[in-house]
């Protein structure tokens, strides 16, 4: 097996752990509110990304911007 720099399954598992830790002990109503807030945050981030891409003239779909942001978070 070759060494992969990015493991999708591991990323999914880390995300699932974070959600489980964040929502542990919450009621169903609290979990719904948690997801509403996360959805709103995601949409704001996506709008900001699209705006940055439009401002930079990126016509390639923005893969270069997404790659750069991924590298910054590593």
PQR file with spaces between the fields and no chain letter, atoms N, CA, C, O and H, PARSE charges and radii, in Angstrom:
ATOM       1  N    UNK     1       0.847   -1.169    0.000 -0.4000 1.5000
ATOM       2  CA   UNK     1       0.000    0.000    0.000 -0.0000 2.0000
ATOM       3  C    UNK     1       0.894    1.234    0.000  0.5500 1.7000
ATOM       4  O    UNK     1       1.871    1.303    0.745 -0.5500 1.4000
ATOM       5  N    UNK     2       0.552    2.210   -0.843 -0.4000 1.5000
ATOM       6  CA   UNK     2       1.394    3.397   -0.887 -0.0000 2.0000
ATOM       7  C    UNK     2       0.976    4.418    0.164  0.5500 1.7000
ATOM       8  O    UNK     2      -0.164    4.422    0.628 -0.5500 1.4000
ATOM       9  H    UNK     2      -0.242    2.154   -1.449  0.4000 1.0000
ATOM      10  N    UNK     3       1.898    5.265    0.521 -0.4000 1.5000
ATOM      11  CA   UNK     3       1.670    6.285    1.534 -0.0000 2.0000
ATOM      12  C    UNK     3       0.883    7.438    0.915  0.5500 1.7000
ATOM      13  O    UNK     3       1.369    8.097   -0.004 -0.5500 1.4000
ATOM      14  H    UNK     3       2.824    5.262    0.144  0.4000 1.0000
ATOM      15  N    UNK     4      -0.329    7.684    1.413 -0.4000 1.5000
ATOM      16  CA   UNK     4      -1.167    8.762    0.890 -0.0000 2.0000
ATOM      17  C    UNK     4      -1.023    9.992    1.780  0.5500 1.7000
ATOM      18  O    UNK     4      -1.056    9.882    3.006 -0.5500 1.4000
ATOM      19  H    UNK     4      -0.724    7.148    2.160  0.4000 1.0000
ATOM      20  N    UNK     5      -0.863   11.166    1.164 -0.4000 1.5000
ATOM      21  CA   UNK     5      -0.759   12.378    1.972 -0.0000 2.0000
ATOM      22  C    UNK     5      -2.107   12.810    2.557  0.5500 1.7000
ATOM      23  O    UNK     5      -2.152   13.603    3.497 -0.5500 1.4000
ATOM      24  H    UNK     5      -0.836   11.255    0.168  0.4000 1.0000
ATOM      25  N    UNK     6      -3.188   12.293    2.008 -0.4000 1.5000
ATOM      26  CA   UNK     6      -4.519   12.680    2.465 -0.0000 2.0000
ATOM      27  C    UNK     6      -5.383   11.430    2.542  0.5500 1.7000
ATOM      28  O    UNK     6      -5.480   10.683    1.569 -0.5500 1.4000
ATOM      29  H    UNK     6      -3.151   11.649    1.244  0.4000 1.0000
ATOM      30  N    UNK     7      -6.004   11.198    3.674 -0.4000 1.5000
ATOM      31  CA   UNK     7      -6.814   10.007    3.889 -0.0000 2.0000
ATOM      32  C    UNK     7      -8.260   10.439    4.155  0.5500 1.7000
ATOM      33  O    UNK     7      -8.571   10.956    5.228 -0.5500 1.4000
ATOM      34  H    UNK     7      -5.926   11.805    4.465  0.4000 1.0000
ATOM      35  N    UNK     8      -9.130   10.225    3.184 -0.4000 1.5000
ATOM      36  CA   UNK     8     -10.535   10.651    3.294 -0.0000 2.0000
ATOM      37  C    UNK     8     -11.245    9.970    4.461  0.5500 1.7000
ATOM      38  O    UNK     8     -12.012   10.614    5.177 -0.5500 1.4000
ATOM      39  H    UNK     8      -8.878    9.805    2.313  0.4000 1.0000
ATOM      40  N    UNK     9     -11.002    8.695    4.657 -0.4000 1.5000
ATOM      41  CA   UNK     9     -11.677    7.961    5.727 -0.0000 2.0000
ATOM      42  C    UNK     9     -11.261    8.514    7.086  0.5500 1.7000
ATOM      43  O    UNK     9     -12.100    8.701    7.968 -0.5500 1.4000
ATOM      44  H    UNK     9     -10.379    8.172    4.076  0.4000 1.0000
ATOM      45  N    UNK    10      -9.973    8.772    7.254 -0.4000 1.5000
ATOM      46  CA   UNK    10      -9.505    9.336    8.520 -0.0000 2.0000
ATOM      47  C    UNK    10     -10.099   10.722    8.753  0.5500 1.7000
ATOM      48  O    UNK    10     -10.468   11.064    9.876 -0.5500 1.4000
ATOM      49  H    UNK    10      -9.292    8.619    6.538  0.4000 1.0000
ATOM      50  N    UNK    11     -10.191   11.519    7.687 -0.4000 1.5000
ATOM      51  CA   UNK    11     -10.790   12.841    7.815 -0.0000 2.0000
ATOM      52  C    UNK    11     -12.252   12.724    8.266  0.5500 1.7000
ATOM      53  O    UNK    11     -12.695   13.482    9.130 -0.5500 1.4000
ATOM      54  H    UNK    11      -9.891   11.241    6.774  0.4000 1.0000
ATOM      55  N    UNK    12     -12.996   11.788    7.690 -0.4000 1.5000
ATOM      56  CA   UNK    12     -14.389   11.580    8.058 -0.0000 2.0000
ATOM      57  C    UNK    12     -14.503   11.162    9.518  0.5500 1.7000
ATOM      58  O    UNK    12     -15.375   11.640   10.244 -0.5500 1.4000
ATOM      59  H    UNK    12     -12.637   11.173    6.988  0.4000 1.0000
ATOM      60  N    UNK    13     -13.632   10.282    9.936 -0.4000 1.5000
ATOM      61  CA   UNK    13     -13.665    9.810   11.328 -0.0000 2.0000
ATOM      62  C    UNK    13     -13.344   10.931   12.317  0.5500 1.7000
ATOM      63  O    UNK    13     -13.980   11.037   13.365 -0.5500 1.4000
ATOM      64  H    UNK    13     -12.923    9.893    9.347  0.4000 1.0000
ATOM      65  N    UNK    14     -12.354   11.770   11.982 -0.4000 1.5000
ATOM      66  CA   UNK    14     -12.036   12.906   12.854 -0.0000 2.0000
ATOM      67  C    UNK    14     -13.229   13.857   12.964  0.5500 1.7000
ATOM      68  O    UNK    14     -13.547   14.345   14.048 -0.5500 1.4000
ATOM      69  H    UNK    14     -11.837   11.684   11.130  0.4000 1.0000
ATOM      70  N    UNK    15     -13.877   14.111   11.837 -0.4000 1.5000
ATOM      71  CA   UNK    15     -15.048   14.981   11.847 -0.0000 2.0000
ATOM      72  C    UNK    15     -16.176   14.396   12.674  0.5500 1.7000
ATOM      73  O    UNK    15     -16.835   15.111   13.429 -0.5500 1.4000
ATOM      74  H    UNK    15     -13.619   13.714   10.956  0.4000 1.0000
ATOM      75  N    UNK    16     -16.399   13.105   12.534 -0.4000 1.5000
ATOM      76  CA   UNK    16     -17.458   12.438   13.303 -0.0000 2.0000
ATOM      77  C    UNK    16     -17.162   12.496   14.797  0.5500 1.7000
ATOM      78  O    UNK    16     -18.067   12.689   15.610 -0.5500 1.4000
ATOM      79  H    UNK    16     -15.864   12.524   11.920  0.4000 1.0000
ATOM      80  N    UNK    17     -15.884   12.326   15.156 -0.4000 1.5000
ATOM      81  CA   UNK    17     -15.509   12.422   16.579 -0.0000 2.0000
ATOM      82  C    UNK    17     -15.772   13.817   17.124  0.5500 1.7000
ATOM      83  O    UNK    17     -16.289   13.973   18.230 -0.5500 1.4000
ATOM      84  H    UNK    17     -15.149   12.169   14.497  0.4000 1.0000
ATOM      85  N    UNK    18     -15.408   14.844   16.329 -0.4000 1.5000
ATOM      86  CA   UNK    18     -15.633   16.220   16.782 -0.0000 2.0000
ATOM      87  C    UNK    18     -17.120   16.500   16.982  0.5500 1.7000
ATOM      88  O    UNK    18     -17.509   17.140   17.959 -0.5500 1.4000
ATOM      89  H    UNK    18     -14.988   14.717   15.430  0.4000 1.0000
ATOM      90  N    UNK    19     -17.945   16.023   16.060 -0.4000 1.5000
ATOM      91  CA   UNK    19     -19.389   16.237   16.193 -0.0000 2.0000
ATOM      92  C    UNK    19     -19.914   15.496   17.418  0.5500 1.7000
ATOM      93  O    UNK    19     -20.714   16.039   18.179 -0.5500 1.4000
ATOM      94  H    UNK    19     -17.629   15.503   15.267  0.4000 1.0000
ATOM      95  N    UNK    20     -19.471   14.274   17.605 -0.4000 1.5000
ATOM      96  CA   UNK    20     -19.916   13.495   18.765 -0.0000 2.0000
ATOM      97  C    UNK    20     -19.533   14.192   20.066  0.5500 1.7000
ATOM      98  O    UNK    20     -20.336   14.268   20.996 -0.5500 1.4000
ATOM      99  H    UNK    20     -18.820   13.833   16.987  0.4000 1.0000
ATOM     100  N    UNK    21     -18.312   14.696   20.128 -0.4000 1.5000
ATOM     101  CA   UNK    21     -17.875   15.401   21.336 -0.0000 2.0000
ATOM     102  C    UNK    21     -18.665   16.689   21.548  0.5500 1.7000
ATOM     103  O    UNK    21     -19.011   17.034   22.678 -0.5500 1.4000
ATOM     104  H    UNK    21     -17.659   14.635   19.372  0.4000 1.0000
ATOM     105  N    UNK    22     -18.946   17.393   20.464 -0.4000 1.5000
ATOM     106  CA   UNK    22     -19.660   18.671   20.574 -0.0000 2.0000
ATOM     107  C    UNK    22     -21.127   18.483   20.958  0.5500 1.7000
ATOM     108  O    UNK    22     -21.713   19.342   21.616 -0.5500 1.4000
ATOM     109  H    UNK    22     -18.666   17.114   19.546  0.4000 1.0000
ATOM     110  N    UNK    23     -21.720   17.359   20.546 -0.4000 1.5000
ATOM     111  CA   UNK    23     -23.150   17.163   20.779 -0.0000 2.0000
ATOM     112  C    UNK    23     -23.458   16.186   21.909  0.5500 1.7000
ATOM     113  O    UNK    23     -24.625   15.933   22.206 -0.5500 1.4000
ATOM     114  H    UNK    23     -21.244   16.661   20.011  0.4000 1.0000
ATOM     115  N    UNK    24     -22.434   15.642   22.535 -0.4000 1.5000
ATOM     116  CA   UNK    24     -22.652   14.690   23.633 -0.0000 2.0000
ATOM     117  C    UNK    24     -23.462   15.367   24.737  0.5500 1.7000
ATOM     118  O    UNK    24     -23.131   16.467   25.178 -0.5500 1.4000
ATOM     119  H    UNK    24     -21.485   15.848   22.294  0.4000 1.0000
ATOM     120  N    UNK    25     -24.495   14.716   25.164 -0.4000 1.5000
ATOM     121  CA   UNK    25     -25.313   15.237   26.249 -0.0000 2.0000
ATOM     122  C    UNK    25     -26.372   16.236   25.818  0.5500 1.7000
ATOM     123  O    UNK    25     -27.142   16.711   26.653 -0.5500 1.4000
ATOM     124  H    UNK    25     -24.765   13.822   24.805  0.4000 1.0000
ATOM     125  N    UNK    26     -26.430   16.566   24.526 -0.4000 1.5000
ATOM     126  CA   UNK    26     -27.431   17.513   24.049 -0.0000 2.0000
ATOM     127  C    UNK    26     -28.767   16.818   23.843  0.5500 1.7000
ATOM     128  O    UNK    26     -28.834   15.627   23.539 -0.5500 1.4000
ATOM     129  H    UNK    26     -25.805   16.180   23.847  0.4000 1.0000
ATOM     130  N    UNK    27     -29.813   17.585   24.016 -0.4000 1.5000
ATOM     131  CA   UNK    27     -31.145   17.077   23.688 -0.0000 2.0000
ATOM     132  C    UNK    27     -31.308   17.141   22.177  0.5500 1.7000
ATOM     133  O    UNK    27     -30.484   17.738   21.484 -0.5500 1.4000
ATOM     134  H    UNK    27     -29.759   18.553   24.264  0.4000 1.0000
ATOM     135  N    UNK    28     -32.365   16.529   21.669 -0.4000 1.5000
ATOM     136  CA   UNK    28     -32.626   16.572   20.240 -0.0000 2.0000
ATOM     137  C    UNK    28     -32.792   18.018   19.771  0.5500 1.7000
ATOM     138  O    UNK    28     -32.281   18.392   18.715 -0.5500 1.4000
ATOM     139  H    UNK    28     -33.034   16.043   22.232  0.4000 1.0000
ATOM     140  N    UNK    29     -33.495   18.816   20.542 -0.4000 1.5000
ATOM     141  CA   UNK    29     -33.697   20.223   20.193 -0.0000 2.0000
ATOM     142  C    UNK    29     -32.365   20.960   20.133  0.5500 1.7000
ATOM     143  O    UNK    29     -32.150   21.772   19.232 -0.5500 1.4000
ATOM     144  H    UNK    29     -33.911   18.511   21.399  0.4000 1.0000
ATOM     145  N    UNK    30     -31.478   20.692   21.069 -0.4000 1.5000
ATOM     146  CA   UNK    30     -30.159   21.332   21.071 -0.0000 2.0000
ATOM     147  C    UNK    30     -29.328   20.879   19.872  0.5500 1.7000
ATOM     148  O    UNK    30     -28.596   21.675   19.285 -0.5500 1.4000
ATOM     149  H    UNK    30     -31.653   20.033   21.801  0.4000 1.0000
ATOM     150  N    UNK    31     -29.440   19.610   19.514 -0.4000 1.5000
ATOM     151  CA   UNK    31     -28.703   19.110   18.347 -0.0000 2.0000
ATOM     152  C    UNK    31     -29.206   19.768   17.068  0.5500 1.7000
ATOM     153  O    UNK    31     -28.410   20.118   16.197 -0.5500 1.4000
ATOM     154  H    UNK    31     -30.034   18.963   19.991  0.4000 1.0000
ATOM     155  N    UNK    32     -30.504   19.936   16.948 -0.4000 1.5000
ATOM     156  CA   UNK    32     -31.063   20.608   15.773 -0.0000 2.0000
ATOM     157  C    UNK    32     -30.516   22.027   15.687  0.5500 1.7000
ATOM     158  O    UNK    32     -30.117   22.474   14.612 -0.5500 1.4000
ATOM     159  H    UNK    32     -31.151   19.652   17.655  0.4000 1.0000
ATOM     160  N    UNK    33     -30.496   22.734   16.805 -0.4000 1.5000
ATOM     161  CA   UNK    33     -29.962   24.094   16.827 -0.0000 2.0000
ATOM     162  C    UNK    33     -28.479   24.093   16.492  0.5500 1.7000
ATOM     163  O    UNK    33     -28.018   24.976   15.767 -0.5500 1.4000
ATOM     164  H    UNK    33     -30.821   22.371   17.679  0.4000 1.0000
ATOM     165  N    UNK    34     -27.725   23.136   16.994 -0.4000 1.5000
ATOM     166  CA   UNK    34     -26.298   23.006   16.675 -0.0000 2.0000
ATOM     167  C    UNK    34     -26.120   22.920   15.159  0.5500 1.7000
ATOM     168  O    UNK    34     -25.281   23.617   14.589 -0.5500 1.4000
ATOM     169  H    UNK    34     -28.100   22.420   17.583  0.4000 1.0000
ATOM     170  N    UNK    35     -26.915   22.063   14.509 -0.4000 1.5000
ATOM     171  CA   UNK    35     -26.776   21.886   13.067 -0.0000 2.0000
ATOM     172  C    UNK    35     -27.253   23.100   12.292  0.5500 1.7000
ATOM     173  O    UNK    35     -26.717   23.393   11.223 -0.5500 1.4000
ATOM     174  H    UNK    35     -27.597   21.498   14.972  0.4000 1.0000
ATOM     175  N    UNK    36     -28.239   23.808   12.800 -0.4000 1.5000
ATOM     176  CA   UNK    36     -28.661   25.059   12.143 -0.0000 2.0000
ATOM     177  C    UNK    36     -27.523   26.071   12.179  0.5500 1.7000
ATOM     178  O    UNK    36     -27.251   26.743   11.184 -0.5500 1.4000
ATOM     179  H    UNK    36     -28.674   23.571   13.668  0.4000 1.0000
ATOM     180  N    UNK    37     -26.867   26.176   13.315 -0.4000 1.5000
ATOM     181  CA   UNK    37     -25.749   27.119   13.438 -0.0000 2.0000
ATOM     182  C    UNK    37     -24.581   26.714   12.551  0.5500 1.7000
ATOM     183  O    UNK    37     -23.978   27.562   11.894 -0.5500 1.4000
ATOM     184  H    UNK    37     -27.088   25.630   14.123  0.4000 1.0000
ATOM     185  N    UNK    38     -24.259   25.423   12.526 -0.4000 1.5000
ATOM     186  CA   UNK    38     -23.156   24.939   11.684 -0.0000 2.0000
ATOM     187  C    UNK    38     -23.464   25.160   10.208  0.5500 1.7000
ATOM     188  O    UNK    38     -22.578   25.518    9.432 -0.5500 1.4000
ATOM     189  H    UNK    38     -24.749   24.734   13.059  0.4000 1.0000
ATOM     190  N    UNK    39     -24.722   24.947    9.820 -0.4000 1.5000
ATOM     191  CA   UNK    39     -25.125   25.174    8.432 -0.0000 2.0000
ATOM     192  C    UNK    39     -24.949   26.649    8.070  0.5500 1.7000
ATOM     193  O    UNK    39     -24.429   26.973    7.002 -0.5500 1.4000
ATOM     194  H    UNK    39     -25.441   24.657   10.451  0.4000 1.0000
ATOM     195  N    UNK    40     -25.383   27.536    8.958 -0.4000 1.5000
ATOM     196  CA   UNK    40     -25.253   28.970    8.704 -0.0000 2.0000
ATOM     197  C    UNK    40     -23.774   29.361    8.579  0.5500 1.7000
ATOM     198  O    UNK    40     -23.407   30.150    7.708 -0.5500 1.4000
ATOM     199  H    UNK    40     -25.806   27.273    9.825  0.4000 1.0000
ATOM     200  N    UNK    41     -22.941   28.809    9.443 -0.4000 1.5000
ATOM     201  CA   UNK    41     -21.507   29.094    9.379 -0.0000 2.0000
ATOM     202  C    UNK    41     -20.918   28.592    8.063  0.5500 1.7000
ATOM     203  O    UNK    41     -20.141   29.299    7.422 -0.5500 1.4000
ATOM     204  H    UNK    41     -23.239   28.168   10.150  0.4000 1.0000
ATOM     205  N    UNK    42     -21.282   27.384    7.659 -0.4000 1.5000
ATOM     206  CA   UNK    42     -20.786   26.815    6.407 -0.0000 2.0000
ATOM     207  C    UNK    42     -21.183   27.685    5.224  0.5500 1.7000
ATOM     208  O    UNK    42     -20.368   27.949    4.339 -0.5500 1.4000
ATOM     209  H    UNK    42     -21.914   26.810    8.179  0.4000 1.0000
ATOM     210  N    UNK    43     -22.428   28.127    5.209 -0.4000 1.5000
ATOM     211  CA   UNK    43     -22.898   28.966    4.100 -0.0000 2.0000
ATOM     212  C    UNK    43     -22.142   30.294    4.053  0.5500 1.7000
ATOM     213  O    UNK    43     -21.814   30.775    2.968 -0.5500 1.4000
ATOM     214  H    UNK    43     -23.090   27.912    5.927  0.4000 1.0000
ATOM     215  N    UNK    44     -21.863   30.892    5.209 -0.4000 1.5000
ATOM     216  CA   UNK    44     -21.084   32.135    5.235 -0.0000 2.0000
ATOM     217  C    UNK    44     -19.684   31.897    4.682  0.5500 1.7000
ATOM     218  O    UNK    44     -19.168   32.711    3.915 -0.5500 1.4000
ATOM     219  H    UNK    44     -22.130   30.501    6.090  0.4000 1.0000
ATOM     220  N    UNK    45     -19.072   30.782    5.071 -0.4000 1.5000
ATOM     221  CA   UNK    45     -17.727   30.468    4.588 -0.0000 2.0000
ATOM     222  C    UNK    45     -17.732   30.236    3.082  0.5500 1.7000
ATOM     223  O    UNK    45     -16.819   30.679    2.385 -0.5500 1.4000
ATOM     224  H    UNK    45     -19.492   30.121    5.693  0.4000 1.0000
ATOM     225  N    UNK    46     -18.745   29.551    2.577 -0.4000 1.5000
ATOM     226  CA   UNK    46     -18.835   29.300    1.141 -0.0000 2.0000
ATOM     227  C    UNK    46     -19.020   30.602    0.374  0.5500 1.7000
ATOM     228  O    UNK    46     -18.392   30.803   -0.666 -0.5500 1.4000
ATOM     229  H    UNK    46     -19.487   29.192    3.143  0.4000 1.0000
ATOM     230  N    UNK    47     -19.877   31.488    0.877 -0.4000 1.5000
ATOM     231  CA   UNK    47     -20.088   32.778    0.223 -0.0000 2.0000
ATOM     232  C    UNK    47     -18.796   33.583    0.199  0.5500 1.7000
ATOM     233  O    UNK    47     -18.484   34.223   -0.805 -0.5500 1.4000
ATOM     234  H    UNK    47     -20.387   31.325    1.721  0.4000 1.0000
ATOM     235  N    UNK    48     -18.047   33.557    1.287 -0.4000 1.5000
ATOM     236  CA   UNK    48     -16.776   34.275    1.340 -0.0000 2.0000
ATOM     237  C    UNK    48     -15.787   33.682    0.343  0.5500 1.7000
ATOM     238  O    UNK    48     -15.057   34.423   -0.315 -0.5500 1.4000
ATOM     239  H    UNK    48     -18.300   33.036    2.103  0.4000 1.0000
ATOM     240  N    UNK    49     -15.754   32.380    0.226 -0.4000 1.5000
ATOM     241  CA   UNK    49     -14.859   31.723   -0.725 -0.0000 2.0000
ATOM     242  C    UNK    49     -15.217   32.109   -2.154  0.5500 1.7000
ATOM     243  O    UNK    49     -14.337   32.429   -2.954 -0.5500 1.4000
ATOM     244  H    UNK    49     -16.346   31.778    0.761  0.4000 1.0000
ATOM     245  N    UNK    50     -16.488   32.081   -2.472 -0.4000 1.5000
ATOM     246  CA   UNK    50     -16.935   32.459   -3.818 -0.0000 2.0000
ATOM     247  C    UNK    50     -16.582   33.912   -4.099  0.5500 1.7000
ATOM     248  O    UNK    50     -16.140   34.240   -5.200 -0.5500 1.4000
ATOM     249  H    UNK    50     -17.203   31.822   -1.823  0.4000 1.0000
ATOM     250  N    UNK    51     -16.772   34.783   -3.115 -0.4000 1.5000
ATOM     251  CA   UNK    51     -16.446   36.196   -3.296 -0.0000 2.0000
ATOM     252  C    UNK    51     -14.948   36.382   -3.535  0.5500 1.7000
ATOM     253  O    UNK    51     -14.549   37.173   -4.390 -0.5500 1.4000
ATOM     254  H    UNK    51     -17.131   34.516   -2.221  0.4000 1.0000
ATOM     255  N    UNK    52     -14.116   35.654   -2.782 -0.4000 1.5000
ATOM     256  CA   UNK    52     -12.662   35.743   -2.983 -0.0000 2.0000
ATOM     257  C    UNK    52     -12.277   35.247   -4.362  0.5500 1.7000
ATOM     258  O    UNK    52     -11.418   35.833   -5.022 -0.5500 1.4000
ATOM     259  H    UNK    52     -14.440   35.012   -2.088  0.4000 1.0000
ATOM     260  N    UNK    53     -12.911   34.167   -4.800 -0.4000 1.5000
ATOM     261  CA   UNK    53     -12.607   33.625   -6.121 -0.0000 2.0000
ATOM     262  C    UNK    53     -13.011   34.612   -7.207  0.5500 1.7000
ATOM     263  O    UNK    53     -12.282   34.795   -8.182 -0.5500 1.4000
ATOM     264  H    UNK    53     -13.608   33.691   -4.264  0.4000 1.0000
ATOM     265  N    UNK    54     -14.155   35.243   -7.048 -0.4000 1.5000
ATOM     266  CA   UNK    54     -14.610   36.220   -8.030 -0.0000 2.0000
ATOM     267  C    UNK    54     -13.665   37.411   -8.068  0.5500 1.7000
ATOM     268  O    UNK    54     -13.385   37.951   -9.138 -0.5500 1.4000
ATOM     269  H    UNK    54     -14.748   35.094   -6.257  0.4000 1.0000
ATOM     270  N    UNK    55     -13.174   37.822   -6.907 -0.4000 1.5000
ATOM     271  CA   UNK    55     -12.254   38.947   -6.832 -0.0000 2.0000
ATOM     272  C    UNK    55     -10.884   38.644   -7.406  0.5500 1.7000
ATOM     273  O    UNK    55     -10.186   39.541   -7.878 -0.5500 1.4000
ATOM     274  H    UNK    55     -13.401   37.384   -6.038  0.4000 1.0000
ATOM     275  N    UNK    56     -10.501   37.368   -7.363 -0.4000 1.5000
ATOM     276  CA   UNK    56      -9.180   36.996   -7.872 -0.0000 2.0000
ATOM     277  C    UNK    56      -9.227   36.618   -9.341  0.5500 1.7000
ATOM     278  O    UNK    56      -8.187   36.383   -9.956 -0.5500 1.4000
ATOM     279  H    UNK    56     -11.068   36.639   -6.980  0.4000 1.0000
ATOM     280  N    UNK    57     -10.435   36.557   -9.914 -0.4000 1.5000
ATOM     281  CA   UNK    57     -10.564   36.192  -11.319 -0.0000 2.0000
ATOM     282  C    UNK    57     -10.368   34.716  -11.564  0.5500 1.7000
ATOM     283  O    UNK    57     -10.093   34.309  -12.693 -0.5500 1.4000
ATOM     284  H    UNK    57     -11.280   36.748   -9.415  0.4000 1.0000
ATOM     285  N    UNK    58     -10.503   33.907  -10.532 -0.4000 1.5000
ATOM     286  CA   UNK    58     -10.314   32.463  -10.680 -0.0000 2.0000
ATOM     287  C    UNK    58     -11.436   31.886  -11.523  0.5500 1.7000
ATOM     288  O    UNK    58     -12.599   31.912  -11.122 -0.5500 1.4000
ATOM     289  H    UNK    58     -10.727   34.238   -9.615  0.4000 1.0000
ATOM     290  N    UNK    59     -11.091   31.367  -12.685 -0.4000 1.5000
ATOM     291  CA   UNK    59     -12.082   30.779  -13.580 -0.0000 2.0000
ATOM     292  C    UNK    59     -11.968   29.265  -13.622  0.5500 1.7000
ATOM     293  O    UNK    59     -12.677   28.608  -14.384 -0.5500 1.4000
ATOM     294  H    UNK    59     -10.146   31.345  -13.012  0.4000 1.0000
ATOM     295  N    UNK    60     -11.086   28.713  -12.815 -0.4000 1.5000
ATOM     296  CA   UNK    60     -10.825   27.276  -12.861 -0.0000 2.0000
ATOM     297  C    UNK    60     -11.683   26.495  -11.892  0.5500 1.7000
ATOM     298  O    UNK    60     -11.497   25.287  -11.747 -0.5500 1.4000
ATOM     299  H    UNK    60     -10.510   29.247  -12.197  0.4000 1.0000
ATOM     300  N    UNK    61     -12.604   27.139  -11.234 -0.4000 1.5000
ATOM     301  CA   UNK    61     -13.416   26.450  -10.240 -0.0000 2.0000
ATOM     302  C    UNK    61     -12.872   26.634   -8.840  0.5500 1.7000
ATOM     303  O    UNK    61     -13.467   26.146   -7.880 -0.5500 1.4000
ATOM     304  H    UNK    61     -12.755   28.120  -11.351  0.4000 1.0000
ATOM     305  N    UNK    62     -11.751   27.329   -8.702 -0.4000 1.5000
ATOM     306  CA   UNK    62     -11.236   27.671   -7.388 -0.0000 2.0000
ATOM     307  C    UNK    62     -10.417   26.599   -6.711  0.5500 1.7000
ATOM     308  O    UNK    62     -10.148   26.699   -5.514 -0.5500 1.4000
ATOM     309  H    UNK    62     -11.267   27.726   -9.483  0.4000 1.0000
ATOM     310  N    UNK    63     -10.012   25.574   -7.441 -0.4000 1.5000
ATOM     311  CA   UNK    63      -9.237   24.513   -6.806 -0.0000 2.0000
ATOM     312  C    UNK    63      -7.960   25.040   -6.180  0.5500 1.7000
ATOM     313  O    UNK    63      -7.538   24.550   -5.132 -0.5500 1.4000
ATOM     314  H    UNK    63     -10.231   25.492   -8.414  0.4000 1.0000
ATOM     315  N    UNK    64      -7.335   26.034   -6.804 -0.4000 1.5000
ATOM     316  CA   UNK    64      -6.106   26.581   -6.252 -0.0000 2.0000
ATOM     317  C    UNK    64      -6.358   27.280   -4.923  0.5500 1.7000
ATOM     318  O    UNK    64      -5.521   27.209   -4.022 -0.5500 1.4000
ATOM     319  H    UNK    64      -7.678   26.432   -7.655  0.4000 1.0000
ATOM     320  N    UNK    65      -7.489   27.948   -4.787 -0.4000 1.5000
ATOM     321  CA   UNK    65      -7.834   28.615   -3.531 -0.0000 2.0000
ATOM     322  C    UNK    65      -8.122   27.580   -2.463  0.5500 1.7000
ATOM     323  O    UNK    65      -7.651   27.707   -1.333 -0.5500 1.4000
ATOM     324  H    UNK    65      -8.168   28.005   -5.518  0.4000 1.0000
ATOM     325  N    UNK    66      -8.891   26.558   -2.807 -0.4000 1.5000
ATOM     326  CA   UNK    66      -9.231   25.508   -1.845 -0.0000 2.0000
ATOM     327  C    UNK    66      -7.977   24.778   -1.398  0.5500 1.7000
ATOM     328  O    UNK    66      -7.816   24.500   -0.210 -0.5500 1.4000
ATOM     329  H    UNK    66      -9.274   26.455   -3.725  0.4000 1.0000
ATOM     330  N    UNK    67      -7.082   24.462   -2.333 -0.4000 1.5000
ATOM     331  CA   UNK    67      -5.835   23.790   -1.975 -0.0000 2.0000
ATOM     332  C    UNK    67      -5.006   24.639   -1.025  0.5500 1.7000
ATOM     333  O    UNK    67      -4.436   24.116   -0.068 -0.5500 1.4000
ATOM     334  H    UNK    67      -7.212   24.687   -3.298  0.4000 1.0000
ATOM     335  N    UNK    68      -4.933   25.940   -1.275 -0.4000 1.5000
ATOM     336  CA   UNK    68      -4.149   26.824   -0.417 -0.0000 2.0000
ATOM     337  C    UNK    68      -4.753   26.878    0.981  0.5500 1.7000
ATOM     338  O    UNK    68      -4.019   26.858    1.969 -0.5500 1.4000
ATOM     339  H    UNK    68      -5.396   26.365   -2.053  0.4000 1.0000
ATOM     340  N    UNK    69      -6.077   26.947    1.077 -0.4000 1.5000
ATOM     341  CA   UNK    69      -6.710   26.982    2.393 -0.0000 2.0000
ATOM     342  C    UNK    69      -6.510   25.663    3.126  0.5500 1.7000
ATOM     343  O    UNK    69      -6.329   25.663    4.344 -0.5500 1.4000
ATOM     344  H    UNK    69      -6.672   26.964    0.275  0.4000 1.0000
ATOM     345  N    UNK    70      -6.537   24.549    2.421 -0.4000 1.5000
ATOM     346  CA   UNK    70      -6.297   23.245    3.047 -0.0000 2.0000
ATOM     347  C    UNK    70      -4.888   23.200    3.616  0.5500 1.7000
ATOM     348  O    UNK    70      -4.681   22.742    4.740 -0.5500 1.4000
ATOM     349  H    UNK    70      -6.684   24.550    1.431  0.4000 1.0000
ATOM     350  N    UNK    71      -3.924   23.673    2.842 -0.4000 1.5000
ATOM     351  CA   UNK    71      -2.534   23.660    3.294 -0.0000 2.0000
ATOM     352  C    UNK    71      -2.349   24.542    4.514  0.5500 1.7000
ATOM     353  O    UNK    71      -1.573   24.204    5.407 -0.5500 1.4000
ATOM     354  H    UNK    71      -4.092   24.045    1.930  0.4000 1.0000
ATOM     355  N    UNK    72      -3.061   25.690    4.570 -0.4000 1.5000
ATOM     356  CA   UNK    72      -2.950   26.578    5.726 -0.0000 2.0000
ATOM     357  C    UNK    72      -3.443   25.903    6.989  0.5500 1.7000
ATOM     358  O    UNK    72      -2.910   26.161    8.068 -0.5500 1.4000
ATOM     359  H    UNK    72      -3.691   25.965    3.844  0.4000 1.0000
ATOM     360  N    UNK    73      -4.443   25.049    6.888 -0.4000 1.5000
ATOM     361  CA   UNK    73      -5.040   24.395    8.059 -0.0000 2.0000
ATOM     362  C    UNK    73      -4.245   23.195    8.523  0.5500 1.7000
ATOM     363  O    UNK    73      -4.470   22.704    9.629 -0.5500 1.4000
ATOM     364  H    UNK    73      -4.877   24.839    6.012  0.4000 1.0000
ATOM     365  N    UNK    74      -3.317   22.705    7.708 -0.4000 1.5000
ATOM     366  CA   UNK    74      -2.546   21.523    8.074 -0.0000 2.0000
ATOM     367  C    UNK    74      -1.509   21.814    9.087  0.5500 1.7000
ATOM     368  O    UNK    74      -0.776   20.913    9.496 -0.5500 1.4000
ATOM     369  H    UNK    74      -3.135   23.103    6.809  0.4000 1.0000
